[in-house]
Amino acid sequence: MLLLVLSALLLLFCNLDVWYFLRGVQVFVEAWFLPRIEDILAEQSIDGMVLPHDLDYLGHMNNSRYLRECDFARFHHYMRNGLFMASRKLGAKMVVGASTIRYRRSLAFREAFQIRTKVLGWDEKAFYLEQRFVSKRDDFVSAVMLCRQNVVGSSPESIIEFIYKKQVSGFKHSS
Ligand SMILES: *[C@@H]1O[C@H](CO)[C@@H](O)[C@H](O)[C@H]1NC(C)=O
């Protein structure tokens, strides 16, 4: 029986990025219990640290891990400012349409950092975001990523309208 469970787990971990999905759940739950952020243009930051999982042969955070961390940071961001729920309600999907990243200084093993995410703007198809990795050692910006978050099945404008209408009607009810 134990052997069966272990083999099933092995199979799962070999074929699926289990940590990715667990981390997604963790971000969701964490953000759920934090207060909502009303201003969708507000910069939000989350804390991170370089773990053994992130390392490559050079012993620093591998370039691809930055994008992965940015993913979770954006998810957190959208959870807190309502973009996530609004896009779900409107049946929209948010996919990355483009990204570009500049690496300015390596993040070393166990180095603590913040990811500061903000929405820079939007057009009829996509939101544009900036995500900065800031070392907690000296506030140095170690990497900067720009990302186009395409909205499929709706539009950024409808999502924003949805969020702010809800806020306005919520305000009316409480007054
Ligand atoms: C490092 O990043 C490259 C992509 O540039 C990827 O192919 C590789 O698997 C990554 N290595 C590790 C150890 O994460």
PDBQT file of the ligand as one rigid body, heavy atoms in Angstrom, charges set to zero:
ROOT
HETATM    1  C1  LIG A 201      17.920  27.852 -16.289  1.00  0.00    +0.000 C 
HETATM    2  O1  LIG A 201      17.278  28.572 -17.318  1.00  0.00    +0.000 OA
HETATM    3  C2  LIG A 201      17.258  27.938 -18.556  1.00  0.00    +0.000 C 
HETATM    4  C3  LIG A 201      16.593  28.878 -19.545  1.00  0.00    +0.000 C 
HETATM    5  O2  LIG A 201      17.420  29.963 -19.789  1.00  0.00    +0.000 OA
HETATM    6  C4  LIG A 201      16.539  26.629 -18.472  1.00  0.00    +0.000 C 
HETATM    7  O3  LIG A 201      16.555  25.982 -19.718  1.00  0.00    +0.000 OA
HETATM    8  C5  LIG A 201      17.187  25.776 -17.422  1.00  0.00    +0.000 C 
HETATM    9  O4  LIG A 201      16.447  24.590 -17.235  1.00  0.00    +0.000 OA
HETATM   10  C6  LIG A 201      17.293  26.494 -16.097  1.00  0.00    +0.000 C 
HETATM   11  N1  LIG A 201      18.075  25.731 -15.177  1.00  0.00    +0.000 N 
HETATM   12  C7  LIG A 201      17.704  25.513 -13.919  1.00  0.00    +0.000 C 
HETATM   13  C8  LIG A 201      18.637  24.717 -13.087  1.00  0.00    +0.000 C 
HETATM   14  O5  LIG A 201      16.660  25.928 -13.454  1.00  0.00    +0.000 OA
ENDROOT
TORSDOF 0
